Amino acid sequence: MDRSLAVERRLRDVPPHELLPALRAALREHFDARAVELLMADYSLAELCQVSTLPYTHEPMPVEGSTPGAAFVAQAAMFEPGGTGITGYLPVTVRGDRLGVLAVTLPVEPDPPVWAELGRFAETLAHELFVADRDTDLYIQARRSSRLTLAAEMQWQLLPGRACTRAEFALGGQLEPAYAIYGDCFDWSASAHKLTVTLINGMGEGSEAALLTNLAVNALRNARRAGVALDAQAELADQAIYGHYRGREHVAALLLEFDLATGSVSALDAGSPRLWRLRDGKVERVHFDEQLPLGAFEGTLYEAERFQAVAGDRFVFVSDGVYNAIGPQGQLYGDAELTDAVLTTADLPAAHVPGAVLKELATRRRGAHAEDDAMVVCLDWFGPA
């Protein structure tokens, strides 16, 4: 049997929690691998955590300043010689969603095609990990360098992923503080013809805010999956939230629907998330008609508006936890600062932009306590496939 087929079949045949031992045994048998380890990116995308039987038993490795971190950021294989041979760090990524890095140590430097073959195993492992999360907590636990709050647990389970790539677009999103978020959330879904992006900012703190956001996101998903128009999606979610809270709580939202064939965008602004656009080196805020937040009043009617996305456009969405962040001298992180942040990250791929903007925001606070959780989502529009 072809060794590539043998390795991949072994991964498919084992229980989800045994993926790494199975891969380790297969690479030892077919490639004489001396060591095989899986390093998974934590929720903040700042550390790589080694997968082991028991969580929190290995010290996390910083992404910045490490060879595995460089492979993770560049999404390219990196190599490091050592006493037992040479270690290759191979990105573990599925459809643009970066899960971590596979570290494989071989006794001698092999021919380049061998590393390419091992890279394909890392991709196969990524697909298997994506499915495995339905049946085991092992890899979810491995992504945590510390314990999540209950609210953060609820929010992270809502997310579609942290990145997504297709021929027409690339998406990346991040929430901070990753281990104690409240009501901010994002969602996206793509079909053959449409891409829907949803930005949510729920009221309150802790688990109550997370419950409100859960209701909002699932109400919008339910309406979207029913196939109704964007304004009707907002109205159905508005009714669901008002029916439960009777106006005591509401949700700010920005809803967008991209036509993948034309770049025409339907948008509906129901609150505080904002949008910046980078086009031909110029950054500007995209303004919409502000409508009532979801759930504020009974029977609210909403109306979508349209604009055109052009190939090469970059869209950066932020919540009020970003543009209303207060610096050490009491100044707000406003339009000028966001314009600079979008420009300085222009050369980064979409998946890296949210983390870079949030890192700059944290640096600007100079250790000051964050008054609110923050969300950044970046969308690169490449145009029709």
Secondary structure, 3 states (H helix, E strand, C coil): CCHHHHHHHHHHHCCHHHHHHHHHHHHHHHHCCCEEEEEEECCCCCEEEECCCCCCCCCCEECCCCHHHHHHHHCCCEEEEECCEEEEEEEEEECCEEEEEEEEEECCCCCHHHHHHHHHHHHHHHHHHHHHCCCCCHHHHHCCCCCCCHHHHHHHHHCCCCEEECCCEEEEEEEECCCCCCCEEEEEEECCCEEEEEEEEECCCHHHHHHHHHHHHHHHHHHHHCCCCHHHHHHHHHHHHHHHHCCCCCEEEEEEEEECCCCEEEEEEECCCEEEEEECCEEEEECCCECCCECCCCCCCCCCEEEECCCCCEEEEECHHHHCCECCCCCECCHHHHHHHHHHCCCCCHHHHHHHHHHHHHHHHCCCCCCCCEEEEEEEECCCC
